[in-house]
Amino acid sequence: MGMSAEDERAASPRDEEWPEAEKAEKLARGAALKWASGVFYRPEKLEGLGHYRRRETQRNSSIQSRLKSTVQSYLEGVNAGLEQLRSAAQEVQSVCQDLGAARWALLDSADHFQGLQQMRELMEEHVQLASVVQVLPQIFSVHEVFSHILQLLHGRQLLEAHVELMMVEQLRDDILSQLHLRGLSSAQATVLSYFSGLQDLNESLAKQLWDIVGSSLRLVREDPVLFVTAVRIIEREEKIDDTLLLEATFLPPGRPKGWRQKFYQVLQDTITGAHFHAPCMDAEGPGLAKHLAALQKDIVSELRVVKDLMVQCVPAHYNILSVCTATYHQALTSHLQEILREDLDKQGLFLLLEWALRVYPSPEMMGHPDLLPEVDVSALDPLMSSELVDQTERRYVMKVKASVFEWMQRTLEVEFKEWFREEEPETDHQGFFQSALPAIVMQMLNENIQVASLITDSLQQKIYNMALEELEAFLGRLREALAQCGKEHQQDRAVPKFYISHLLAVLNNNLALSNSVSSLHPDTACREVPASLQAALDRMQKKATQLLLEELLLDLQPLCLQLPSRKWLSGSQLVGSMCEVIDKYAKDFSRVRKPVFTLLLAESELLVASQYLRALLQRKMVCKSREERGQLCHRLLQDATQLRELFCGLGLDQGQQSLDAVFALRELICLKDPALLSLEVLGFITKYPDVSDEHISTLLDIRGDVSKEVRHVVLEMMAQHPQVLPEGYRPIFSTILVPVPELPFCLRKGKCA
């Protein structure tokens, strides 16, 4: 269907006026065509065309009805709105007219208001005067009230006095506040002068309050009413302070009083002054012990009073028990620091450490059952800081060190005198020589270590370390004293009379000290002796052993001087005499315990072997014939065998003996073919690497049959096979000096014989 020209002209103005309608119509037509093409795309569907037309006609009618209804309701709403706007405009116009009329009426009445202002001022003045008239009786009676308050204070009727005092203060403060609000600051001085008696009354009341607070611990037991009265007055004043501070418009003179804070301050000063500002007590042990015991008793007693009685007399928010506990704790901290500034002896330092670290938190004091669980000092800082504890422990260690040194020095002096007594040293139940020195020293050190364990582990460790240091130093002084004794004995072998016996006692004492040192360690699982202390013990043992061997050497030297000789070679009893001397000393050595006895035997055997070889090499005897060499070899075999059997019989194993060197030297001398000497010497120097060229040259001289060529070969072989001393080797030849023969020429290149 197409549109006619008239329709197009008719639609054209509308389209220009409503472009959205045209767009909507086109969209609707497009949608309708799309729907129709989808429904009627098959011929058989055309039969239902009438049905579809009726359905669409009904739907269009329904839509048009709803549209008409909606448009009608919108139009009715618009009409109602327009009607309301018309009515509002009329009312606004009426109000404007009324306001204009009121403005003109006010302008006409402005002159009449001038008279009303004067009346208002007169009325305000009348009100003020009426107020003044009302308080005049109170103002005139102020001084009379002052006198009454003073009488009440003298009669200790504090609550009544405070009530009247508050009334007078309130009167003064109201007057001052009114003057402040009106800017009449000049009149305030007159008011303050008139009420000047208030200051004296306040001070008098405060003085009585602080006296009561200062005696609070006594009053809560004898007369708690007076103390409660003081607390009530303080709380009243605190509430007045809080109220005035919250208003913050005018603060009267003397406010805030802060009496609650003053209450705490007075209480703390009372506690501190009663116990911790006493004259300086005796810094020695007994005086300090009494002082600390008194503190312990008083503090526990007073805290029990606070917990059982005072807590009930003050408000809960005072936390009075915590405050008192903290006060005692802080005062004690300062007091202990003051005491530590004194030059305390070791007993005083120990008492202070024990009291602060052990007694104070124990059930005997702050952990008392009557104080728990309310009193808990663990929440406070330590009574002594870790730095102060460490410093005090070090001071204590220094005092103990000085005491230990003094005791050890006395012990050493007594021991030194014991060495020169005209009797043998004492023996134990097994017959071993000994003295009281090890027991005295170890008991003294062990007691100090055990005492320190009562304080802290750190103090015990410090004392232990000090004890080892002092023991090491003592061993050094003991060794020096032993050396001095040895020098005096060298000058006169009769002094001391029992020189050897005392040396043996020293060795037994040293062994006892060595065995006891490990028991000093605080940790039973750690029993290791420090290396420096062990070295000091070894040096002490070495010195005593050296002096004993020097004695043995002095007795052996006359016999060794006879070696070698023709008489000895022919069969004298020289070595038999040596064995008698050795056996005599061995009997003395049996008075020391086995480890040291074995050491003495080994050192004695080494001494005998080295002296025997020294005599043989230094005073060399040249064999003139094969028979003499055989005789010499036989003598060497007999002597070495006799000495070996002696030491084996005394208990020294053959493997520990050095006499094998004599047997080995004998083999070199007994060798029949000199051409084989280089091989024998090589074996000899391998076994005894401390043998020198001079020693071998001397042995070759003793043989008496070695040519220069053989000597040269032997020495050249030694030069080609330098020896290094193995670890643990006991030197024997290096201590023997052999005189070097003066030869007119060198035997070989690079080295002179």
C-alpha positions in Angstrom: 0.0 0.0 0.0 1.4 3.4 -0.9 0.7 6.8 0.6 -1.1 9.5 -1.4 0.4 12.9 -2.1 -2.0 14.5 0.4 -1.0 12.0 3.0 2.6 12.8 2.4 2.0 16.5 2.6 0.0 16.0 5.8 2.7 13.8 7.3 5.5 16.0 6.4 4.9 18.8 9.0 4.3 16.2 11.6 7.5 14.4 10.7 9.4 17.6 10.9 7.8 18.3 14.3 8.2 14.7 15.7 11.2 13.0 14.0 11.2 10.2 16.7 7.7 9.2 15.6 8.8 8.6 12.1 11.7 6.5 13.2 9.5 4.5 15.5 7.0 3.9 12.7 9.7 2.7 10.4 11.0 0.3 13.0 7.5 -1.0 13.6 6.9 -1.6 10.0 10.2 -3.4 9.5 9.4 -5.6 12.5 6.0 -6.4 11.1 7.3 -7.3 7.7 9.9 -9.5 9.2 7.3 -11.3 11.3 4.9 -11.7 8.4 7.6 -13.1 6.1 8.4 -15.6 8.8 4.8 -16.7 9.4 3.5 -16.8 5.8 6.4 -18.1 3.9 4.4 -21.2 3.0 1.1 -21.1 1.0 -0.8 -23.3 3.5 -0.2 -20.7 6.2 -2.4 -18.1 4.4 -5.5 -20.0 5.6 -4.9 -18.6 9.1 -4.6 -15.0 7.9 -8.0 -14.0 9.3 -7.2 -15.4 12.6 -4.0 -13.4 12.9 -5.8 -10.2 11.7 -8.4 -10.6 14.5 -5.8 -11.2 17.2 -3.7 -8.2 16.1 -6.8 -6.0 16.0 -7.7 -7.0 19.6 -4.2 -6.4 20.8 -4.0 -2.9 19.1 -7.4 -2.0 20.8 -6.0 -3.1 24.2 -2.8 -1.0 23.7 -4.7 2.0 22.7 -7.0 1.8 25.7 -4.0 1.6 28.1 -2.4 4.6 26.3 -5.5 6.7 26.6 -5.8 5.8 30.3 -2.2 6.7 31.0 -2.3 10.0 29.1 -5.5 10.9 31.0 -3.9 10.3 34.4 -0.9 12.4 33.4 -3.1 15.2 32.3 -5.1 15.2 35.6 -1.8 15.4 37.6 -0.6 18.3 35.5 -3.8 20.2 36.1 -3.6 19.6 39.9 0.1 20.8 39.9 -0.8 24.0 38.0 -3.6 24.7 40.5 -1.3 24.3 43.5 1.3 26.6 41.9 -1.4 29.3 41.3 -2.5 29.0 45.0 1.2 29.2 46.3 1.9 32.3 44.2 -1.1 34.0 45.8 0.0 33.1 49.3 3.6 34.4 48.7 2.2 37.7 47.5 0.1 38.0 50.6 3.1 37.3 52.9 5.2 39.9 51.1 2.5 42.5 51.7 2.4 41.5 55.5 6.2 41.7 55.9 6.2 45.1 54.2 3.6 46.3 56.7 5.5 44.9 59.7 8.7 46.6 58.5 7.0 50.0 58.4 5.5 49.3 61.8 9.0 48.5 63.3 10.5 51.6 61.8 7.8 53.7 63.4 8.5 52.0 66.9 12.3 52.3 66.9 12.3 55.5 69.0 10.3 53.7 71.8 13.1 51.0 72.2 15.6 53.6 73.5 13.7 53.8 76.8 13.5 50.0 77.1 17.3 49.6 77.0 17.7 51.9 80.1 15.1 49.8 81.9 16.9 46.6 81.0 20.2 47.9 82.5 18.4 49.0 85.6 16.9 45.6 85.9 20.3 43.8 85.6 21.8 46.1 88.2 18.8 45.3 90.5 19.4 41.6 90.0 23.1 41.9 90.8 22.4 44.0 93.9 19.7 41.5 95.0 22.3 38.7 94.6 24.9 40.7 96.6 22.3 41.4 99.3 21.6 37.6 99.6 25.3 36.7 100.1 26.1 39.7 102.3 25.4 37.8 105.5 27.8 35.0 104.4 30.4 37.5 103.4 30.2 39.4 106.7 30.5 36.0 108.6 33.6 34.8 106.7 36.1 35.7 109.4 33.8 34.1 112.0 33.7 31.0 109.9 37.5 31.1 109.7 37.7 31.0 113.5 35.3 28.1 113.7 37.2 26.2 111.0 40.4 26.7 113.0 38.8 25.4 116.1 37.6 22.4 114.3 41.1 21.7 112.9 42.5 22.0 116.4 40.0 19.5 117.6 40.9 17.2 114.6 37.3 17.4 113.4 38.6 17.3 109.9 35.5 16.4 107.9 33.4 19.3 109.5 36.2 21.7 109.1 36.6 20.7 105.4 32.9 21.1 104.8 32.9 24.7 106.0 36.2 25.4 104.2 34.6 24.2 101.0 31.6 26.5 101.5 33.9 29.6 102.0 36.0 28.6 99.0 32.8 28.2 96.9 31.7 31.7 98.0 35.0 33.2 97.1 35.2 31.4 93.8 31.7 32.5 92.8 32.5 36.1 93.5 35.8 35.8 91.6 34.0 34.1 88.7 31.5 36.9 88.4 34.2 39.5 88.5 36.1 37.6 85.9 33.1 37.3 83.5 32.5 41.1 83.8 36.2 41.9 83.3 36.5 43.5 86.7 40.0 42.2 87.3 40.9 45.2 89.6 38.3 44.1 92.1 39.7 40.6 92.3 42.6 41.7 94.5 40.2 43.1 97.1 38.3 39.8 97.2 41.5 37.8 97.5 42.7 40.1 100.3 39.4 39.7 102.1 39.5 35.8 101.8 43.3 35.6 102.5 42.7 33.5 105.6 41.7 30.6 103.3 45.3 30.0 102.4 46.4 29.5 106.0 43.5 27.2 106.7 44.2 25.1 103.6 47.8 24.8 104.7 46.8 23.9 108.2 44.4 21.2 106.9 46.9 19.9 104.4 49.6 19.7 107.1 47.3 17.5 109.3 46.4 15.4 106.3 50.0 14.7 105.4 50.8 13.9 109.0 48.0 11.4 109.0 49.2 9.9 105.7 52.8 9.8 107.0 51.5 7.7 110.0 49.1 5.7 107.9 50.8 2.3 108.5 50.3 2.8 112.2 46.9 4.4 112.0 45.3 1.7 110.0 46.1 -0.7 112.9 45.3 1.7 115.8 42.8 4.3 114.5 41.7 3.7 110.8 38.9 6.3 111.1 41.3 9.2 111.1 43.1 7.7 108.0 39.8 7.2 106.2 38.8 10.8 107.0 41.9 12.0 105.4 41.3 9.9 102.3 37.7 11.2 102.0 38.9 14.8 102.2 41.5 14.1 99.5 38.9 12.5 97.3 36.5 15.5 97.7 39.3 17.9 96.7 40.2 15.7 93.7 36.6 15.8 92.5 36.5 19.6 92.8 39.7 19.8 90.8 38.3 17.5 88.1 35.1 19.6 87.8 36.9 22.9 87.5 39.4 21.5 84.9 36.5 20.2 82.8 34.7 23.5 82.8 37.9 25.4 81.9 36.1 28.8 82.1 37.7 30.1 85.3 40.3 28.5 87.5 40.3 29.9 91.1 43.6 30.5 92.8 45.2 27.4 94.3 43.5 25.1 91.9 44.1 22.3 91.1 45.4 21.2 94.5 46.4 17.8 93.3 46.1 16.3 96.8 45.8 12.7 95.6 49.2 12.9 93.9 50.5 14.6 97.1 49.1 11.6 99.0 51.2 9.2 97.0 54.3 11.4 97.3 53.9 11.7 101.1 53.4 7.9 101.4 56.4 7.2 99.3 58.6 9.7 101.1 57.5 8.2 104.4 58.4 4.7 103.4 61.7 5.8 101.9 62.6 8.0 104.9 61.7 5.3 107.5 64.1 2.6 106.1 66.4 3.9 103.5 67.7 7.3 104.7 69.3 5.9 107.9 72.9 6.8 108.7 75.5 4.7 106.9 75.7 1.3 108.4 78.8 -0.7 109.0 80.2 -1.8 105.7 81.5 -5.0 107.2 79.6 -8.2 107.2 77.9 -8.3 110.7 76.5 -4.7 110.5 75.2 -5.2 106.9 73.7 -8.5 107.8 71.7 -6.9 110.6 70.6 -4.1 108.4 69.4 -6.4 105.6 67.6 -8.7 108.1 65.8 -5.7 109.6 64.8 -4.5 106.1 63.4 -7.9 105.3 61.4 -8.1 108.5 60.0 -4.6 108.3 59.1 -4.7 104.6 57.2 -8.0 104.9 55.4 -6.7 108.1 54.4 -3.4 106.5 53.2 -5.0 103.2 51.0 -7.3 105.2 49.5 -4.3 107.0 48.9 -2.6 103.6 47.4 -5.8 102.1 45.1 -6.7 105.1 44.1 -3.2 106.4 45.1 -0.2 104.3 43.5 -1.6 101.1 40.1 -1.6 102.9 40.5 2.1 103.8 41.1 3.6 100.4 39.2 3.4 97.0 40.1 0.5 94.8 41.5 2.8 92.1 44.3 3.9 94.4 46.0 0.5 93.8 47.6 1.1 97.2 49.2 -2.3 97.5 50.9 -2.1 94.1 52.0 1.5 94.8 53.6 0.5 98.1 55.2 -2.6 96.6 56.7 -0.5 93.8 57.8 2.1 96.3 59.7 -0.5 98.4 61.2 -2.0 95.3 62.4 1.2 93.8 63.7 2.5 97.2 65.6 -0.8 97.7 67.1 -0.6 94.3 68.5 2.9 95.0 69.5 1.8 98.6 71.5 -1.2 97.4 73.3 1.0 94.9 74.2 3.4 97.7 75.5 0.5 99.8 77.6 -0.8 96.9 79.3 2.6 96.6 81.0 1.7 99.9 84.2 -0.3 100.1 82.5 -3.6 101.1 84.5 -6.6 102.1 83.9 -10.0 100.4 81.4 -11.0 103.1 79.4 -7.8 102.6 79.4 -8.3 98.8 78.3 -11.9 99.3 75.5 -10.9 101.7 74.3 -8.2 99.3 74.2 -10.5 96.3 72.5 -13.3 98.3 69.9 -11.0 99.7 69.1 -9.3 96.4 69.1 -12.4 94.2 67.9 -15.1 96.6 66.3 -13.8 99.8 64.3 -10.9 98.2 62.1 -13.0 95.8 62.0 -16.0 98.2 59.0 -17.1 100.3 60.9 -15.5 103.2 60.3 -12.0 101.8 58.4 -10.8 98.7 57.2 -14.4 98.0 55.8 -14.8 101.5 52.5 -16.8 101.5 50.7 -13.9 103.3 51.5 -11.5 100.4 50.7 -13.8 97.5 49.2 -13.5 94.9 48.6 -9.8 95.2 52.2 -8.9 95.6 54.2 -9.9 92.5 57.7 -8.3 92.1 58.3 -10.4 89.0 56.4 -7.8 87.0 58.8 -5.1 88.2 62.4 -4.4 87.0 65.1 -6.5 88.6 66.2 -5.3 92.0 69.7 -5.3 90.6 70.3 -4.9 86.9 72.3 -7.6 85.1 75.1 -5.1 84.6 75.2 -4.2 88.4 75.1 -7.9 89.3 78.0 -8.7 87.0 80.0 -5.7 88.4 79.3 -6.8 92.0 80.2 -10.4 91.2 83.5 -9.2 89.7 84.2 -7.1 92.9 83.4 -10.1 95.0 85.7 -12.3 92.9 88.6 -9.8 93.3 88.0 -9.8 97.1 88.0 -13.6 97.2 91.1 -13.6 95.0 93.0 -11.4 97.4 91.9 -13.6 100.3 92.9 -16.8 98.5 96.2 -15.4 97.6 96.9 -14.5 101.2 95.9 -17.9 102.4 97.9 -19.7 99.8 100.9 -17.5 100.6 100.7 -18.4 104.3 100.3 -22.1 103.3 103.4 -21.8 101.1 105.4 -20.2 103.9 104.4 -22.9 106.3 105.3 -25.6 103.7 108.7 -24.0 103.1 109.4 -24.1 106.8 108.3 -27.7 107.0 111.0 -28.6 104.5 113.7 -27.5 106.9 112.4 -29.3 110.0 114.5 -32.0 111.6 112.0 -34.7 110.9 110.6 -36.5 107.9 107.3 -35.4 106.3 104.1 -37.1 107.4 102.9 -40.2 105.6 99.5 -41.6 104.7 98.1 -45.0 105.6 100.1 -46.5 102.7 103.4 -45.1 103.7 103.6 -42.4 101.0 105.1 -39.1 102.0 102.7 -36.1 101.9 101.9 -32.9 103.6 98.7 -31.0 104.4 99.2 -28.6 101.5 96.9 -30.2 98.9 94.1 -30.6 101.4 94.4 -27.0 102.6 94.5 -25.6 99.1 91.7 -27.7 97.6 89.5 -27.2 100.6 89.9 -23.5 100.4 89.2 -23.3 96.7 86.3 -25.8 96.8 84.6 -23.9 99.7 84.7 -20.7 97.8 83.3 -22.3 94.7 80.5 -24.0 96.7 79.7 -20.7 98.4 79.4 -19.0 95.1 77.0 -21.6 93.9 74.5 -20.3 96.4 74.2 -17.1 94.4 74.3 -17.6 90.7 75.9 -20.0 88.2 77.8 -17.1 86.6 79.4 -16.2 90.0 80.3 -19.8 90.5 81.9 -19.9 87.1 83.8 -16.7 87.8 85.1 -18.1 91.2 86.1 -21.4 89.5 88.1 -19.5 86.8 89.7 -17.4 89.5 90.5 -20.6 91.5 92.3 -22.2 88.6 94.3 -19.0 87.9 95.3 -18.7 91.6 96.2 -22.4 91.7 98.4 -22.0 88.6 100.1 -18.9 90.1 100.5 -20.8 93.4 102.2 -23.7 91.6 104.6 -21.2 90.1 105.5 -19.7 93.5 105.8 -23.2 95.0 108.2 -24.2 92.2 110.3 -21.1 92.9 110.4 -21.9 96.6 111.4 -25.5 95.7 114.2 -24.1 93.5 115.3 -21.8 96.4 115.4 -24.8 98.7 117.5 -26.7 96.1 120.0 -23.8 96.0 120.4 -23.8 99.8 120.8 -27.6 99.7 123.6 -27.3 97.0 125.5 -25.0 99.4 125.1 -27.5 102.3 123.8 -31.0 101.5 123.0 -31.5 105.2 120.3 -28.8 104.9 117.5 -29.7 104.8 118.1 -32.9 106.7 115.3 -34.8 104.9 115.7 -33.1 101.6 114.9 -36.2 99.4 111.9 -37.1 101.6 110.4 -33.7 101.2 111.0 -33.7 97.5 109.1 -37.0 97.3 106.3 -35.4 99.4 106.2 -32.5 96.9 105.7 -35.0 94.1 102.9 -36.8 95.9 101.3 -33.4 96.7 101.5 -32.4 93.1 99.9 -35.7 92.0 97.1 -35.1 94.6 96.5 -31.6 93.3 96.4 -32.9 89.7 93.9 -35.6 90.6 91.7 -33.1 92.6 91.6 -30.2 90.2 88.8 -31.8 88.1 86.5 -32.1 91.1 86.5 -28.2 91.3 84.5 -27.8 88.1 80.9 -26.9 88.7 79.7 -29.1 85.9 80.2 -32.8 86.9 80.1 -33.8 83.3 83.0 -31.6 82.4 86.2 -32.7 84.3 88.9 -31.5 81.9 91.9 -29.7 83.4 92.8 -26.5 81.5 96.0 -26.8 79.5 97.8 -23.9 81.2 97.1 -25.5 84.7 98.2 -28.9 83.5 101.4 -27.3 82.2 102.0 -25.7 85.6 101.5 -29.1 87.3 103.9 -30.7 84.8 106.5 -28.0 85.4 106.2 -28.5 89.2 106.7 -32.3 88.8 109.6 -31.7 86.4 111.3 -29.4 88.9 111.0 -31.8 91.8 112.1 -34.7 89.6 115.1 -32.6 88.4 116.2 -31.9 92.0 116.0 -35.6 92.9 118.0 -36.6 89.8 120.6 -34.0 90.7 120.9 -35.7 94.1 121.3 -39.0 92.4 123.8 -37.6 90.0 125.9 -36.1 92.9 126.2 -39.6 94.4 126.9 -41.2 91.1 129.5 -38.7 89.9 132.4 -40.0 92.0 131.9 -43.5 90.6 131.4 -42.2 87.0 134.8 -40.4 87.3 136.5 -43.8 87.5 135.1 -44.7 84.0 136.7 -45.8 81.9 140.0 -47.0 83.4 142.3 -50.0 83.3 141.2 -51.0 86.7 137.5 -50.9 85.6 138.4 -52.8 82.5 140.1 -55.6 84.5 137.0 -56.2 86.5 136.3 -53.8 89.5 133.1 -53.6 91.3 132.4 -50.0 90.1 129.0 -50.8 88.5 128.1 -52.8 91.6 128.6 -49.7 93.7 126.5 -47.7 91.3 123.7 -50.3 91.6 123.9 -49.9 95.4 123.4 -46.1 95.1 120.6 -46.6 92.6 118.9 -49.2 94.8 119.1 -46.9 97.8 117.4 -44.1 95.8 114.8 -46.6 94.5 113.8 -47.5 98.0 113.3 -43.8 98.7 111.3 -43.5 95.4 109.0 -46.2 96.6 107.5 -43.6 99.0 105.8 -41.9 96.0 102.7 -43.2 94.2 103.1 -45.5 91.3 102.8 -43.1 88.3 105.5 -40.8 89.7 107.5 -43.8 90.9 107.6 -45.2 87.4 108.6 -41.8 86.1 111.4 -41.5 88.6 112.7 -45.0 87.7 112.6 -44.1 84.0 114.4 -40.8 84.5 117.0 -42.4 86.8 117.7 -45.1 84.2 118.1 -42.5 81.5 120.4 -40.5 83.8 122.5 -43.6 84.5 122.7 -44.6 80.9 123.6 -41.1 79.7 126.3 -40.7 82.5 127.7 -44.1 81.6 127.9 -43.2 77.9 129.2 -39.7 78.7 132.1 -41.1 80.8 132.9 -43.6 78.0 132.8 -40.9 75.3 134.4 -38.0 77.1 137.3 -39.8 78.7 137.9 -42.1 75.8 140.1 -45.1 76.1 141.8 -46.3 72.9 142.1 -50.0 72.6 145.6 -51.0 71.7 144.8 -54.6 70.6 142.0 -56.9 69.7 142.3 -58.5 73.1 141.6 -55.1 74.7 138.6 -54.6 72.5 137.3 -57.9 73.5 137.9 -57.1 77.1 136.1 -53.8 76.7 133.2 -55.4 75.0 132.9 -58.0 77.8 133.0 -55.2 80.4 130.3 -53.2 78.6 128.1 -56.3 78.3 128.5 -57.1 82.0 127.8 -53.5 83.1 124.8 -53.0 80.8 123.3 -56.4 81.8 123.8 -55.7 85.5 122.2 -52.3 85.2 119.3 -53.6 83.1 118.6 -56.4 85.5 118.6 -53.9 88.4 116.0 -51.6 86.8 113.9 -54.6 85.6 114.0 -55.8 89.2 112.8 -52.4 90.4 109.8 -52.6 88.1 110.9 -50.7 85.0 110.1 -52.6 81.8 113.0 -53.3 79.4 111.1 -51.5 76.6 111.3 -48.2 78.7 115.0 -48.4 79.3 117.7 -46.5 77.5 120.5 -49.0 78.3 120.0 -50.5 74.9 122.2 -47.7 73.6 125.1 -49.2 75.6 124.5 -52.6 74.0 124.3 -51.0 70.5 127.5 -49.1 71.1 129.2 -52.3 72.2 128.2 -53.9 68.9 130.1 -51.1 67.1 133.2 -51.7 69.2 133.0 -55.5 68.9 132.7 -55.6 65.1 135.7 -57.6 63.9 135.8 -56.2 60.3 136.2 -52.4 60.2 135.1 -52.4 56.6 131.5 -53.2 57.7 131.4 -50.2 60.1 129.6 -47.9 57.7 126.7 -50.4 57.6 126.7 -50.8 61.4 126.9 -47.1 61.9 123.9 -46.6 59.6 121.8 -48.9 61.7 123.1 -47.2 64.9 122.2 -43.6 63.8 118.8 -44.8 62.5 118.0 -46.2 66.0 119.6 -43.2 67.8 119.1 -40.2 65.5 120.6 -37.7 68.0 124.1 -39.2 67.5 126.5 -36.7 66.0 129.6 -37.1 63.8 131.8 -36.3 66.9 130.2 -39.2 68.8 130.9 -41.7 66.0 134.4 -40.3 65.6 135.0 -40.9 69.3 133.7 -44.5 69.0 136.0 -45.1 66.1 138.9 -43.8 68.1 138.0 -46.1 71.0 138.3 -49.1 68.6 141.8 -48.1 67.8 141.9 -50.0 64.5 140.0 -47.7 62.1 141.9 -46.2 59.2 141.4 -42.7 57.8 139.8 -44.1 54.7 137.2 -46.1 56.7 136.6 -43.1 59.0 136.1 -41.0 55.9 133.6 -43.5 54.4 131.7 -43.7 57.7 131.4 -39.9 58.1 130.5 -39.5 54.4 127.8 -42.0 54.8 126.4 -40.1 57.8 126.4 -36.9 55.8 124.4 -38.6 53.1 121.9 -39.9 55.6 120.8 -37.0 57.9 118.4 -38.1 60.6 115.3 -36.4 62.0 114.2 -36.9 65.6 110.9 -38.8 65.6 108.0 -37.6 67.8 108.3 -39.0 71.3 112.0 -39.9 71.0 113.9 -39.6 74.3 117.3 -38.0 73.4 120.4 -39.6 75.0 123.4 -38.6 73.0 122.4 -35.0 72.3 123.1 -34.2 76.0 126.7 -35.7 75.8 129.3 -33.2 74.6 132.4 -34.7 73.1 135.6 -32.7 72.9 136.6 -32.2 69.2 140.2 -33.3 68.5 142.4 -30.7 66.9 143.5 -32.1 63.5 146.0 -30.5 61.1 143.8 -31.2 58.2 140.2 -32.0 57.2 139.3 -35.6 56.9 136.8 -34.9 54.1 135.3 -32.1 52.1 132.7 -29.9 53.6 133.0 -31.0 57.2 135.9 -31.2 59.7 136.1 -34.0 62.1 
